[in-house]
Amino acid sequence: MVKAFVLVVTDPPVQRIVSNQLIGLPYVVGVHEVMGPYDIVVELEAEQLNQISTVLSDSIRAIEGIKSTTSLVAFPV
């Protein structure tokens, strides 16, 4: 199992709309609106890293209102 977090910066007026669109995407197991330099943290889980890469490039980055993303792949401790 691969776990990743995507840190999302949005246009402020559409933050809630973006959050709601993220909730329904494949491999998304959590969406959290946060304070600080990022607006949303998306938690993803998949069997393979390429599945996360695909949903990131084809779905997450395609959402209107997302200005930038930073992806973090988690390694088990």
PQR file with spaces between the fields and no chain letter, atoms N, CA, C, O and H, PARSE charges and radii, in Angstrom:
ATOM       1  N    MET     1       0.848   -1.181    0.000 -0.4000 1.5000
ATOM       2  CA   MET     1       0.000    0.000    0.000 -0.0000 2.0000
ATOM       3  C    MET     1       0.892    1.243    0.000  0.5500 1.7000
ATOM       4  O    MET     1       1.837    1.341    0.783 -0.5500 1.4000
ATOM       5  N    VAL     2       0.584    2.180   -0.877 -0.4000 1.5000
ATOM       6  CA   VAL     2       1.311    3.444   -0.978 -0.0000 2.0000
ATOM       7  C    VAL     2       0.414    4.545   -0.438  0.5500 1.7000
ATOM       8  O    VAL     2      -0.768    4.617   -0.776 -0.5500 1.4000
ATOM       9  H    VAL     2      -0.184    2.101   -1.513  0.4000 1.0000
ATOM      10  N    LYS     3       0.977    5.396    0.396 -0.4000 1.5000
ATOM      11  CA   LYS     3       0.233    6.524    0.947 -0.0000 2.0000
ATOM      12  C    LYS     3       0.935    7.806    0.513  0.5500 1.7000
ATOM      13  O    LYS     3       2.163    7.884    0.508 -0.5500 1.4000
ATOM      14  H    LYS     3       1.937    5.338    0.671  0.4000 1.0000
ATOM      15  N    ALA     4       0.141    8.805    0.152 -0.4000 1.5000
ATOM      16  CA   ALA     4       0.702   10.092   -0.253 -0.0000 2.0000
ATOM      17  C    ALA     4      -0.180   11.218    0.257  0.5500 1.7000
ATOM      18  O    ALA     4      -1.367   11.031    0.523 -0.5500 1.4000
ATOM      19  H    ALA     4      -0.857    8.741    0.157  0.4000 1.0000
ATOM      20  N    PHE     5       0.418   12.372    0.384 -0.4000 1.5000
ATOM      21  CA   PHE     5      -0.298   13.583    0.764 -0.0000 2.0000
ATOM      22  C    PHE     5      -0.034   14.622   -0.315  0.5500 1.7000
ATOM      23  O    PHE     5       1.095   14.775   -0.781 -0.5500 1.4000
ATOM      24  H    PHE     5       1.382   12.523    0.168  0.4000 1.0000
ATOM      25  N    VAL     6      -1.075   15.327   -0.704 -0.4000 1.5000
ATOM      26  CA   VAL     6      -0.937   16.394   -1.695 -0.0000 2.0000
ATOM      27  C    VAL     6      -1.332   17.697   -1.013  0.5500 1.7000
ATOM      28  O    VAL     6      -2.446   17.834   -0.509 -0.5500 1.4000
ATOM      29  H    VAL     6      -1.992   15.203   -0.325  0.4000 1.0000
ATOM      30  N    LEU     7      -0.413   18.645   -1.002 -0.4000 1.5000
ATOM      31  CA   LEU     7      -0.645   19.963   -0.427 -0.0000 2.0000
ATOM      32  C    LEU     7      -1.115   20.872   -1.555  0.5500 1.7000
ATOM      33  O    LEU     7      -0.428   21.035   -2.563 -0.5500 1.4000
ATOM      34  H    LEU     7       0.493   18.534   -1.411  0.4000 1.0000
ATOM      35  N    VAL     8      -2.283   21.456   -1.376 -0.4000 1.5000
ATOM      36  CA   VAL     8      -2.943   22.185   -2.462 -0.0000 2.0000
ATOM      37  C    VAL     8      -3.093   23.662   -2.100  0.5500 1.7000
ATOM      38  O    VAL     8      -3.489   24.005   -0.987 -0.5500 1.4000
ATOM      39  H    VAL     8      -2.842   21.324   -0.557  0.4000 1.0000
ATOM      40  N    VAL     9      -2.771   24.521   -3.055 -0.4000 1.5000
ATOM      41  CA   VAL     9      -3.039   25.953   -2.951 -0.0000 2.0000
ATOM      42  C    VAL     9      -4.160   26.264   -3.933  0.5500 1.7000
ATOM      43  O    VAL     9      -4.092   25.894   -5.105 -0.5500 1.4000
ATOM      44  H    VAL     9      -2.449   24.242   -3.959  0.4000 1.0000
ATOM      45  N    THR    10      -5.201   26.951   -3.442 -0.4000 1.5000
ATOM      46  CA   THR    10      -6.353   27.274   -4.284 -0.0000 2.0000
ATOM      47  C    THR    10      -6.563   28.781   -4.357  0.5500 1.7000
ATOM      48  O    THR    10      -5.956   29.549   -3.612 -0.5500 1.4000
ATOM      49  H    THR    10      -5.256   27.252   -2.490  0.4000 1.0000
ATOM      50  N    ASP    11      -7.438   29.181   -5.273 -0.4000 1.5000
ATOM      51  CA   ASP    11      -7.963   30.534   -5.237 -0.0000 2.0000
ATOM      52  C    ASP    11      -8.923   30.577   -4.048  0.5500 1.7000
ATOM      53  O    ASP    11      -9.809   29.727   -3.962 -0.5500 1.4000
ATOM      54  H    ASP    11      -7.931   28.556   -5.878  0.4000 1.0000
ATOM      55  N    PRO    12      -8.780   31.540   -3.124 -0.5600 1.5000
ATOM      56  CA   PRO    12      -9.599   31.542   -1.908  0.2800 2.0000
ATOM      57  C    PRO    12     -11.113   31.426   -2.113  0.5500 1.7000
ATOM      58  O    PRO    12     -11.760   30.714   -1.346 -0.5500 1.4000
ATOM      59  N    PRO    13     -11.703   32.086   -3.102 -0.5600 1.5000
ATOM      60  CA   PRO    13     -13.164   31.991   -3.217  0.2800 2.0000
ATOM      61  C    PRO    13     -13.683   30.589   -3.558  0.5500 1.7000
ATOM      62  O    PRO    13     -14.860   30.302   -3.343 -0.5500 1.4000
ATOM      63  N    VAL    14     -12.827   29.723   -4.081 -0.4000 1.5000
ATOM      64  CA   VAL    14     -13.300   28.400   -4.519 -0.0000 2.0000
ATOM      65  C    VAL    14     -12.741   27.252   -3.678  0.5500 1.7000
ATOM      66  O    VAL    14     -12.840   26.091   -4.076 -0.5500 1.4000
ATOM      67  H    VAL    14     -11.871   29.956   -4.256  0.4000 1.0000
ATOM      68  N    GLN    15     -12.163   27.562   -2.533 -0.4000 1.5000
ATOM      69  CA   GLN    15     -11.554   26.515   -1.706 -0.0000 2.0000
ATOM      70  C    GLN    15     -12.545   25.412   -1.347  0.5500 1.7000
ATOM      71  O    GLN    15     -12.218   24.233   -1.486 -0.5500 1.4000
ATOM      72  H    GLN    15     -12.083   28.505   -2.210  0.4000 1.0000
ATOM      73  N    ARG    16     -13.721   25.755   -0.899 -0.4000 1.5000
ATOM      74  CA   ARG    16     -14.708   24.741   -0.499 -0.0000 2.0000
ATOM      75  C    ARG    16     -15.181   23.936   -1.710  0.5500 1.7000
ATOM      76  O    ARG    16     -15.391   22.728   -1.600 -0.5500 1.4000
ATOM      77  H    ARG    16     -13.987   26.713   -0.786  0.4000 1.0000
ATOM      78  N    ILE    17     -15.350   24.580   -2.851 -0.4000 1.5000
ATOM      79  CA   ILE    17     -15.760   23.878   -4.076 -0.0000 2.0000
ATOM      80  C    ILE    17     -14.688   22.868   -4.475  0.5500 1.7000
ATOM      81  O    ILE    17     -15.005   21.734   -4.832 -0.5500 1.4000
ATOM      82  H    ILE    17     -15.179   25.562   -2.941  0.4000 1.0000
ATOM      83  N    VAL    18     -13.427   23.275   -4.415 -0.4000 1.5000
ATOM      84  CA   VAL    18     -12.319   22.371   -4.739 -0.0000 2.0000
ATOM      85  C    VAL    18     -12.305   21.195   -3.765  0.5500 1.7000
ATOM      86  O    VAL    18     -12.151   20.049   -4.186 -0.5500 1.4000
ATOM      87  H    VAL    18     -13.170   24.197   -4.125  0.4000 1.0000
ATOM      88  N    SER    19     -12.463   21.464   -2.483 -0.4000 1.5000
ATOM      89  CA   SER    19     -12.487   20.389   -1.479 -0.0000 2.0000
ATOM      90  C    SER    19     -13.559   19.363   -1.798  0.5500 1.7000
ATOM      91  O    SER    19     -13.310   18.159   -1.738 -0.5500 1.4000
ATOM      92  H    SER    19     -12.589   22.395   -2.142  0.4000 1.0000
ATOM      93  N    ASN    20     -14.744   19.831   -2.135 -0.4000 1.5000
ATOM      94  CA   ASN    20     -15.846   18.915   -2.447 -0.0000 2.0000
ATOM      95  C    ASN    20     -15.568   18.089   -3.699  0.5500 1.7000
ATOM      96  O    ASN    20     -15.975   16.930   -3.770 -0.5500 1.4000
ATOM      97  H    ASN    20     -14.946   20.809   -2.183  0.4000 1.0000
ATOM      98  N    GLN    21     -14.888   18.658   -4.680 -0.4000 1.5000
ATOM      99  CA   GLN    21     -14.538   17.901   -5.886 -0.0000 2.0000
ATOM     100  C    GLN    21     -13.477   16.847   -5.588  0.5500 1.7000
ATOM     101  O    GLN    21     -13.496   15.766   -6.177 -0.5500 1.4000
ATOM     102  H    GLN    21     -14.557   19.600   -4.622  0.4000 1.0000
ATOM     103  N    LEU    22     -12.568   17.145   -4.695 -0.4000 1.5000
ATOM     104  CA   LEU    22     -11.507   16.204   -4.340 -0.0000 2.0000
ATOM     105  C    LEU    22     -12.053   14.979   -3.613  0.5500 1.7000
ATOM     106  O    LEU    22     -11.527   13.877   -3.774 -0.5500 1.4000
ATOM     107  H    LEU    22     -12.553   18.023   -4.216  0.4000 1.0000
ATOM     108  N    ILE    23     -13.091   15.162   -2.824 -0.4000 1.5000
ATOM     109  CA   ILE    23     -13.645   14.074   -2.013 -0.0000 2.0000
ATOM     110  C    ILE    23     -14.057   12.879   -2.862  0.5500 1.7000
ATOM     111  O    ILE    23     -13.902   11.742   -2.419 -0.5500 1.4000
ATOM     112  H    ILE    23     -13.518   16.057   -2.693  0.4000 1.0000
ATOM     113  N    GLY    24     -14.563   13.093   -4.037 -0.4000 1.5000
ATOM     114  CA   GLY    24     -15.068   11.990   -4.844 -0.0000 2.0000
ATOM     115  C    GLY    24     -14.052   11.295   -5.736  0.5500 1.7000
ATOM     116  O    GLY    24     -14.415   10.381   -6.476 -0.5500 1.4000
ATOM     117  H    GLY    24     -14.689   14.017   -4.397  0.4000 1.0000
ATOM     118  N    LEU    25     -12.792   11.702   -5.688 -0.4000 1.5000
ATOM     119  CA   LEU    25     -11.801   11.139   -6.608 -0.0000 2.0000
ATOM     120  C    LEU    25     -11.302    9.772   -6.144  0.5500 1.7000
ATOM     121  O    LEU    25     -11.286    9.484   -4.947 -0.5500 1.4000
ATOM     122  H    LEU    25     -12.497   12.445   -5.087  0.4000 1.0000
ATOM     123  N    PRO    26     -10.892    8.928   -7.101 -0.5600 1.5000
ATOM     124  CA   PRO    26     -10.331    7.623   -6.737  0.2800 2.0000
ATOM     125  C    PRO    26      -9.080    7.783   -5.865  0.5500 1.7000
ATOM     126  O    PRO    26      -8.289    8.707   -6.056 -0.5500 1.4000
ATOM     127  N    TYR    27      -8.920    6.874   -4.917 -0.4000 1.5000
ATOM     128  CA   TYR    27      -7.761    6.782   -4.020 -0.0000 2.0000
ATOM     129  C    TYR    27      -7.712    7.876   -2.964  0.5500 1.7000
ATOM     130  O    TYR    27      -6.824    7.855   -2.112 -0.5500 1.4000
ATOM     131  H    TYR    27      -9.563    6.124   -4.763  0.4000 1.0000
ATOM     132  N    VAL    28      -8.638    8.834   -2.992 -0.4000 1.5000
ATOM     133  CA   VAL    28      -8.667    9.886   -1.973 -0.0000 2.0000
ATOM     134  C    VAL    28      -9.364    9.326   -0.736  0.5500 1.7000
ATOM     135  O    VAL    28     -10.522    8.913   -0.794 -0.5500 1.4000
ATOM     136  H    VAL    28      -9.359    8.852   -3.685  0.4000 1.0000
ATOM     137  N    VAL    29      -8.641    9.318    0.384 -0.4000 1.5000
ATOM     138  CA   VAL    29      -9.204    8.804    1.636 -0.0000 2.0000
ATOM     139  C    VAL    29      -9.426    9.909    2.662  0.5500 1.7000
ATOM     140  O    VAL    29     -10.027    9.671    3.709 -0.5500 1.4000
ATOM     141  H    VAL    29      -7.700    9.653    0.432  0.4000 1.0000
ATOM     142  N    GLY    30      -8.945   11.113    2.369 -0.4000 1.5000
ATOM     143  CA   GLY    30      -9.164   12.230    3.273 -0.0000 2.0000
ATOM     144  C    GLY    30      -8.893   13.555    2.593  0.5500 1.7000
ATOM     145  O    GLY    30      -7.976   13.678    1.781 -0.5500 1.4000
ATOM     146  H    GLY    30      -8.457   11.306    1.518  0.4000 1.0000
ATOM     147  N    VAL    31      -9.706   14.548    2.936 -0.4000 1.5000
ATOM     148  CA   VAL    31      -9.522   15.913    2.438 -0.0000 2.0000
ATOM     149  C    VAL    31      -9.660   16.834    3.647  0.5500 1.7000
ATOM     150  O    VAL    31     -10.669   16.799    4.352 -0.5500 1.4000
ATOM     151  H    VAL    31     -10.451   14.448    3.595  0.4000 1.0000
ATOM     152  N    HIS    32      -8.642   17.655    3.879 -0.4000 1.5000
ATOM     153  CA   HIS    32      -8.624   18.516    5.063 -0.0000 2.0000
ATOM     154  C    HIS    32      -8.314   19.946    4.644  0.5500 1.7000
ATOM     155  O    HIS    32      -7.299   20.195    3.994 -0.5500 1.4000
ATOM     156  H    HIS    32      -7.823   17.683    3.306  0.4000 1.0000
ATOM     157  N    GLU    33      -9.176   20.884    5.009 -0.4000 1.5000
ATOM     158  CA   GLU    33      -8.876   22.293    4.795 -0.0000 2.0000
ATOM     159  C    GLU    33      -8.014   22.748    5.965  0.5500 1.7000
ATOM     160  O    GLU    33      -8.333   22.475    7.123 -0.5500 1.4000
ATOM     161  H    GLU    33     -10.000   20.681    5.538  0.4000 1.0000
ATOM     162  N    VAL    34      -6.915   23.445    5.657 -0.4000 1.5000
ATOM     163  CA   VAL    34      -5.939   23.811    6.681 -0.0000 2.0000
ATOM     164  C    VAL    34      -5.589   25.293    6.593  0.5500 1.7000
ATOM     165  O    VAL    34      -5.897   25.964    5.608 -0.5500 1.4000
ATOM     166  H    VAL    34      -6.656   23.667    4.717  0.4000 1.0000
ATOM     167  N    MET    35      -4.940   25.785    7.641 -0.4000 1.5000
ATOM     168  CA   MET    35      -4.455   27.164    7.659 -0.0000 2.0000
ATOM     169  C    MET    35      -2.952   27.146    7.430  0.5500 1.7000
ATOM     170  O    MET    35      -2.274   26.198    7.826 -0.5500 1.4000
ATOM     171  H    MET    35      -4.690   25.240    8.441  0.4000 1.0000
ATOM     172  N    GLY    36      -2.435   28.174    6.802 -0.4000 1.5000
ATOM     173  CA   GLY    36      -1.004   28.260    6.537 -0.0000 2.0000
ATOM     174  C    GLY    36      -0.751   28.481    5.064  0.5500 1.7000
ATOM     175  O    GLY    36      -1.619   28.998    4.361 -0.5500 1.4000
ATOM     176  H    GLY    36      -2.986   28.945    6.480  0.4000 1.0000
ATOM     177  N    PRO    37       0.430   28.096    4.576 -0.5600 1.5000
ATOM     178  CA   PRO    37       0.764   28.355    3.175  0.2800 2.0000
ATOM     179  C    PRO    37      -0.027   27.492    2.196  0.5500 1.7000
ATOM     180  O    PRO    37      -0.079   27.795    1.004 -0.5500 1.4000
ATOM     181  N    TYR    38      -0.640   26.423    2.691 -0.4000 1.5000
ATOM     182  CA   TYR    38      -1.470   25.553    1.853 -0.0000 2.0000
ATOM     183  C    TYR    38      -2.907   25.678    2.321  0.5500 1.7000
ATOM     184  O    TYR    38      -3.166   26.025    3.473 -0.5500 1.4000
ATOM     185  H    TYR    38      -0.598   26.177    3.660  0.4000 1.0000
ATOM     186  N    ASP    39      -3.840   25.396    1.425 -0.4000 1.5000
ATOM     187  CA   ASP    39      -5.259   25.516    1.746 -0.0000 2.0000
ATOM     188  C    ASP    39      -5.921   24.177    2.027  0.5500 1.7000
ATOM     189  O    ASP    39      -6.845   24.090    2.835 -0.5500 1.4000
ATOM     190  H    ASP    39      -3.630   25.114    0.489  0.4000 1.0000
ATOM     191  N    ILE    40      -5.443   23.128    1.354 -0.4000 1.5000
ATOM     192  CA   ILE    40      -6.057   21.804    1.463 -0.0000 2.0000
ATOM     193  C    ILE    40      -4.948   20.755    1.511  0.5500 1.7000
ATOM     194  O    ILE    40      -3.947   20.866    0.804 -0.5500 1.4000
ATOM     195  H    ILE    40      -4.691   23.198    0.697  0.4000 1.0000
ATOM     196  N    VAL    41      -5.134   19.743    2.348 -0.4000 1.5000
ATOM     197  CA   VAL    41      -4.264   18.567    2.346 -0.0000 2.0000
ATOM     198  C    VAL    41      -5.122   17.383    1.927  0.5500 1.7000
ATOM     199  O    VAL    41      -6.147   17.093    2.543 -0.5500 1.4000
ATOM     200  H    VAL    41      -5.948   19.653    2.923  0.4000 1.0000
ATOM     201  N    VAL    42      -4.688   16.702    0.868 -0.4000 1.5000
ATOM     202  CA   VAL    42      -5.406   15.534    0.352 -0.0000 2.0000
ATOM     203  C    VAL    42      -4.596   14.294    0.718  0.5500 1.7000
ATOM     204  O    VAL    42      -3.395   14.228    0.458 -0.5500 1.4000
ATOM     205  H    VAL    42      -3.855   16.938    0.367  0.4000 1.0000
ATOM     206  N    GLU    43      -5.259   13.320    1.318 -0.4000 1.5000
ATOM     207  CA   GLU    43      -4.621   12.056    1.687 -0.0000 2.0000
ATOM     208  C    GLU    43      -5.053   10.989    0.686  0.5500 1.7000
ATOM     209  O    GLU    43      -6.246   10.790    0.456 -0.5500 1.4000
ATOM     210  H    GLU    43      -6.235   13.374    1.530  0.4000 1.0000
ATOM     211  N    LEU    44      -4.079   10.307    0.096 -0.4000 1.5000
ATOM     212  CA   LEU    44      -4.366    9.271   -0.897 -0.0000 2.0000
ATOM     213  C    LEU    44      -3.750    7.941   -0.474  0.5500 1.7000
ATOM     214  O    LEU    44      -2.696    7.907    0.162 -0.5500 1.4000
ATOM     215  H    LEU    44      -3.110   10.469    0.284  0.4000 1.0000
ATOM     216  N    GLU    45      -4.419    6.844   -0.837 -0.4000 1.5000
ATOM     217  CA   GLU    45      -3.890    5.495   -0.635 -0.0000 2.0000
ATOM     218  C    GLU    45      -4.184    4.675   -1.879  0.5500 1.7000
ATOM     219  O    GLU    45      -5.295    4.710   -2.408 -0.5500 1.4000
ATOM     220  H    GLU    45      -5.275    6.872   -1.354  0.4000 1.0000
ATOM     221  N    ALA    46      -3.180    3.933   -2.345 -0.4000 1.5000
ATOM     222  CA   ALA    46      -3.346    3.084   -3.526 -0.0000 2.0000
ATOM     223  C    ALA    46      -2.400    1.898   -3.411  0.5500 1.7000
ATOM     224  O    ALA    46      -1.490    1.887   -2.581 -0.5500 1.4000
ATOM     225  H    ALA    46      -2.277    3.905   -1.915  0.4000 1.0000
ATOM     226  N    GLU    47      -2.627    0.915   -4.247 -0.4000 1.5000
ATOM     227  CA   GLU    47      -1.762   -0.264   -4.257 -0.0000 2.0000
ATOM     228  C    GLU    47      -0.398    0.046   -4.872  0.5500 1.7000
ATOM     229  O    GLU    47       0.619   -0.501   -4.445 -0.5500 1.4000
ATOM     230  H    GLU    47      -3.365    0.924   -4.921  0.4000 1.0000
ATOM     231  N    GLN    48      -0.379    0.926   -5.877 -0.4000 1.5000
ATOM     232  CA   GLN    48       0.865    1.221   -6.588 -0.0000 2.0000
ATOM     233  C    GLN    48       1.043    2.727   -6.745  0.5500 1.7000
ATOM     234  O    GLN    48       0.070    3.474   -6.835 -0.5500 1.4000
ATOM     235  H    GLN    48      -1.205    1.371   -6.223  0.4000 1.0000
ATOM     236  N    LEU    49       2.290    3.155   -6.775 -0.4000 1.5000
ATOM     237  CA   LEU    49       2.603    4.577   -6.902 -0.0000 2.0000
ATOM     238  C    LEU    49       2.064    5.165   -8.200  0.5500 1.7000
ATOM     239  O    LEU    49       1.641    6.321   -8.218 -0.5500 1.4000
ATOM     240  H    LEU    49       3.082    2.548   -6.701  0.4000 1.0000
ATOM     241  N    ASN    50       2.071    4.399   -9.280 -0.4000 1.5000
ATOM     242  CA   ASN    50       1.592    4.945  -10.558 -0.0000 2.0000
ATOM     243  C    ASN    50       0.105    5.288  -10.506  0.5500 1.7000
ATOM     244  O    ASN    50      -0.346    6.151  -11.258 -0.5500 1.4000
ATOM     245  H    ASN    50       2.414    3.460   -9.265  0.4000 1.0000
ATOM     246  N    GLN    51      -0.662    4.638   -9.643 -0.4000 1.5000
ATOM     247  CA   GLN    51      -2.081    4.979   -9.496 -0.0000 2.0000
ATOM     248  C    GLN    51      -2.230    6.368   -8.881  0.5500 1.7000
ATOM     249  O    GLN    51      -3.091    7.147   -9.290 -0.5500 1.4000
ATOM     250  H    GLN    51      -0.296    3.936   -9.032  0.4000 1.0000
ATOM     251  N    ILE    52      -1.395    6.669   -7.910 -0.4000 1.5000
ATOM     252  CA   ILE    52      -1.421    7.995   -7.297 -0.0000 2.0000
ATOM     253  C    ILE    52      -0.955    9.040   -8.305  0.5500 1.7000
ATOM     254  O    ILE    52      -1.545   10.115   -8.403 -0.5500 1.4000
ATOM     255  H    ILE    52      -0.694    6.036   -7.578  0.4000 1.0000
ATOM     256  N    SER    53       0.083    8.732   -9.039 -0.4000 1.5000
ATOM     257  CA   SER    53       0.593    9.647  -10.055 -0.0000 2.0000
ATOM     258  C    SER    53      -0.471    9.971  -11.099  0.5500 1.7000
ATOM     259  O    SER    53      -0.613   11.119  -11.521 -0.5500 1.4000
ATOM     260  H    SER    53       0.562    7.858   -8.959  0.4000 1.0000
ATOM     261  N    THR    54      -1.213    8.951  -11.507 -0.4000 1.5000
ATOM     262  CA   THR    54      -2.256    9.145  -12.519 -0.0000 2.0000
ATOM     263  C    THR    54      -3.384   10.025  -12.002  0.5500 1.7000
ATOM     264  O    THR    54      -3.810   10.947  -12.698 -0.5500 1.4000
ATOM     265  H    THR    54      -1.098    8.019  -11.164  0.4000 1.0000
ATOM     266  N    VAL    55      -3.877    9.761  -10.800 -0.4000 1.5000
ATOM     267  CA   VAL    55      -4.975   10.580  -10.276 -0.0000 2.0000
ATOM     268  C    VAL    55      -4.503   12.009  -10.031  0.5500 1.7000
ATOM     269  O    VAL    55      -5.281   12.952  -10.175 -0.5500 1.4000
ATOM     270  H    VAL    55      -3.532    9.011  -10.234  0.4000 1.0000
ATOM     271  N    LEU    56      -3.245   12.174   -9.664 -0.4000 1.5000
ATOM     272  CA   LEU    56      -2.709   13.514   -9.462 -0.0000 2.0000
ATOM     273  C    LEU    56      -2.659   14.291  -10.776  0.5500 1.7000
ATOM     274  O    LEU    56      -3.125   15.428  -10.847 -0.5500 1.4000
ATOM     275  H    LEU    56      -2.613   11.408   -9.547  0.4000 1.0000
ATOM     276  N    SER    57      -2.100   13.681  -11.804 -0.4000 1.5000
ATOM     277  CA   SER    57      -1.947   14.399  -13.076 -0.0000 2.0000
ATOM     278  C    SER    57      -3.248   14.517  -13.856  0.5500 1.7000
ATOM     279  O    SER    57      -3.495   15.550  -14.479 -0.5500 1.4000
ATOM     280  H    SER    57      -1.722   12.757  -11.747  0.4000 1.0000
ATOM     281  N    ASP    58      -4.084   13.485  -13.837 -0.4000 1.5000
ATOM     282  CA   ASP    58      -5.300   13.493  -14.657 -0.0000 2.0000
ATOM     283  C    ASP    58      -6.508   14.114  -13.963  0.5500 1.7000
ATOM     284  O    ASP    58      -7.391   14.653  -14.631 -0.5500 1.4000
ATOM     285  H    ASP    58      -3.884   12.647  -13.331  0.4000 1.0000
ATOM     286  N    SER    59      -6.559   14.049  -12.651 -0.4000 1.5000
ATOM     287  CA   SER    59      -7.766   14.495  -11.946 -0.0000 2.0000
ATOM     288  C    SER    59      -7.531   15.693  -11.034  0.5500 1.7000
ATOM     289  O    SER    59      -8.207   16.713  -11.167 -0.5500 1.4000
ATOM     290  H    SER    59      -5.841   13.612  -12.108  0.4000 1.0000
ATOM     291  N    ILE    60      -6.588   15.581  -10.119 -0.4000 1.5000
ATOM     292  CA   ILE    60      -6.409   16.646   -9.131 -0.0000 2.0000
ATOM     293  C    ILE    60      -5.950   17.939   -9.796  0.5500 1.7000
ATOM     294  O    ILE    60      -6.552   18.990   -9.579 -0.5500 1.4000
ATOM     295  H    ILE    60      -6.039   14.752  -10.011  0.4000 1.0000
ATOM     296  N    ARG    61      -4.903   17.876  -10.593 -0.4000 1.5000
ATOM     297  CA   ARG    61      -4.381   19.103  -11.222 -0.0000 2.0000
ATOM     298  C    ARG    61      -5.324   19.685  -12.266  0.5500 1.7000
ATOM     299  O    ARG    61      -5.152   20.829  -12.687 -0.5500 1.4000
ATOM     300  H    ARG    61      -4.414   17.022  -10.768  0.4000 1.0000
ATOM     301  N    ALA    62      -6.308   18.917  -12.683 -0.4000 1.5000
ATOM     302  CA   ALA    62      -7.272   19.396  -13.680 -0.0000 2.0000
ATOM     303  C    ALA    62      -8.420   20.191  -13.059  0.5500 1.7000
ATOM     304  O    ALA    62      -9.210   20.797  -13.785 -0.5500 1.4000
ATOM     305  H    ALA    62      -6.448   17.988  -12.341  0.4000 1.0000
ATOM     306  N    ILE    63      -8.524   20.199  -11.741 -0.4000 1.5000
ATOM     307  CA   ILE    63      -9.628   20.902  -11.080 -0.0000 2.0000
ATOM     308  C    ILE    63      -9.408   22.409  -11.174  0.5500 1.7000
ATOM     309  O    ILE    63      -8.359   22.929  -10.792 -0.5500 1.4000
ATOM     310  H    ILE    63      -7.882   19.707  -11.152  0.4000 1.0000
ATOM     311  N    GLU    64     -10.414   23.087  -11.687 -0.4000 1.5000
ATOM     312  CA   GLU    64     -10.339   24.538  -11.817 -0.0000 2.0000
ATOM     313  C    GLU    64     -10.290   25.177  -10.434  0.5500 1.7000
ATOM     314  O    GLU    64     -11.058   24.809   -9.545 -0.5500 1.4000
ATOM     315  H    GLU    64     -11.265   22.665  -11.997  0.4000 1.0000
ATOM     316  N    GLY    65      -9.393   26.124  -10.261 -0.4000 1.5000
ATOM     317  CA   GLY    65      -9.244   26.809   -8.985 -0.0000 2.0000
ATOM     318  C    GLY    65      -8.018   26.365   -8.206  0.5500 1.7000
ATOM     319  O    GLY    65      -7.634   27.016   -7.234 -0.5500 1.4000
ATOM     320  H    GLY    65      -8.769   26.422  -10.983  0.4000 1.0000
ATOM     321  N    ILE    66      -7.392   25.254   -8.622 -0.4000 1.5000
ATOM     322  CA   ILE    66      -6.150   24.825   -7.987 -0.0000 2.0000
ATOM     323  C    ILE    66      -4.999   25.589   -8.630  0.5500 1.7000
ATOM     324  O    ILE    66      -4.791   25.520   -9.841 -0.5500 1.4000
ATOM     325  H    ILE    66      -7.704   24.725   -9.411  0.4000 1.0000
ATOM     326  N    LYS    67      -4.252   26.320   -7.799 -0.4000 1.5000
ATOM     327  CA   LYS    67      -3.127   27.114   -8.296 -0.0000 2.0000
ATOM     328  C    LYS    67      -1.835   26.311   -8.319  0.5500 1.7000
ATOM     329  O    LYS    67      -1.031   26.462   -9.239 -0.5500 1.4000
ATOM     330  H    LYS    67      -4.420   26.375   -6.815  0.4000 1.0000
ATOM     331  N    SER    68      -1.622   25.450   -7.307 -0.4000 1.5000
ATOM     332  CA   SER    68      -0.408   24.634   -7.275 -0.0000 2.0000
ATOM     333  C    SER    68      -0.598   23.444   -6.342  0.5500 1.7000
ATOM     334  O    SER    68      -1.471   23.444   -5.475 -0.5500 1.4000
ATOM     335  H    SER    68      -2.275   25.328   -6.560  0.4000 1.0000
ATOM     336  N    THR    69       0.245   22.426   -6.543 -0.4000 1.5000
ATOM     337  CA   THR    69       0.237   21.252   -5.670 -0.0000 2.0000
ATOM     338  C    THR    69       1.674   20.872   -5.326  0.5500 1.7000
ATOM     339  O    THR    69       2.601   21.101   -6.103 -0.5500 1.4000
ATOM     340  H    THR    69       0.955   22.426   -7.248  0.4000 1.0000
ATOM     341  N    THR    70       1.831   20.295   -4.159 -0.4000 1.5000
ATOM     342  CA   THR    70       3.093   19.709   -3.725 -0.0000 2.0000
ATOM     343  C    THR    70       2.771   18.309   -3.230  0.5500 1.7000
ATOM     344  O    THR    70       1.919   18.138   -2.358 -0.5500 1.4000
ATOM     345  H    THR    70       1.079   20.109   -3.528  0.4000 1.0000
ATOM     346  N    SER    71       3.443   17.312   -3.779 -0.4000 1.5000
ATOM     347  CA   SER    71       3.137   15.918   -3.443 -0.0000 2.0000
ATOM     348  C    SER    71       4.190   15.344   -2.509  0.5500 1.7000
ATOM     349  O    SER    71       5.388   15.565   -2.688 -0.5500 1.4000
ATOM     350  H    SER    71       4.135   17.451   -4.488  0.4000 1.0000
ATOM     351  N    LEU    72       3.724   14.603   -1.507 -0.4000 1.5000
ATOM     352  CA   LEU    72       4.599   13.948   -0.542 -0.0000 2.0000
ATOM     353  C    LEU    72       4.221   12.475   -0.487  0.5500 1.7000
ATOM     354  O    LEU    72       3.078   12.142   -0.173 -0.5500 1.4000
ATOM     355  H    LEU    72       2.751   14.424   -1.361  0.4000 1.0000
ATOM     356  N    VAL    73       5.160   11.597   -0.787 -0.4000 1.5000
ATOM     357  CA   VAL    73       4.921   10.159   -0.683 -0.0000 2.0000
ATOM     358  C    VAL    73       5.436    9.713    0.676  0.5500 1.7000
ATOM     359  O    VAL    73       6.575   10.004    1.042 -0.5500 1.4000
ATOM     360  H    VAL    73       6.088   11.868   -1.043  0.4000 1.0000
ATOM     361  N    ALA    74       4.595    9.007    1.423 -0.4000 1.5000
ATOM     362  CA   ALA    74       4.954    8.567    2.771 -0.0000 2.0000
ATOM     363  C    ALA    74       5.598    7.189    2.736  0.5500 1.7000
ATOM     364  O    ALA    74       5.184    6.315    1.973 -0.5500 1.4000
ATOM     365  H    ALA    74       3.669    8.771    1.126  0.4000 1.0000
ATOM     366  N    PHE    75       6.613    7.006    3.569 -0.4000 1.5000
ATOM     367  CA   PHE    75       7.271    5.717    3.723 -0.0000 2.0000
ATOM     368  C    PHE    75       6.958    5.178    5.110  0.5500 1.7000
ATOM     369  O    PHE    75       6.983    5.936    6.079 -0.5500 1.4000
ATOM     370  H    PHE    75       6.949    7.716    4.189  0.4000 1.0000
ATOM     371  N    PRO    76       6.663    3.881    5.229 -0.5600 1.5000
ATOM     372  CA   PRO    76       6.358    3.327    6.550  0.2800 2.0000
ATOM     373  C    PRO    76       7.566    3.430    7.483  0.5500 1.7000
ATOM     374  O    PRO    76       8.713    3.315    7.052 -0.5500 1.4000
ATOM     375  N    VAL    77       7.290    3.645    8.748 -0.4000 1.5000
ATOM     376  CA   VAL    77       8.348    3.750    9.755 -0.0000 2.0000
ATOM     377  C    VAL    77       8.495    2.412   10.446  0.5500 1.7000
ATOM     378  O    VAL    77       9.332    2.265   11.337 -0.5500 1.4000
ATOM     379  H    VAL    77       6.358    3.739    9.098  0.4000 1.0000
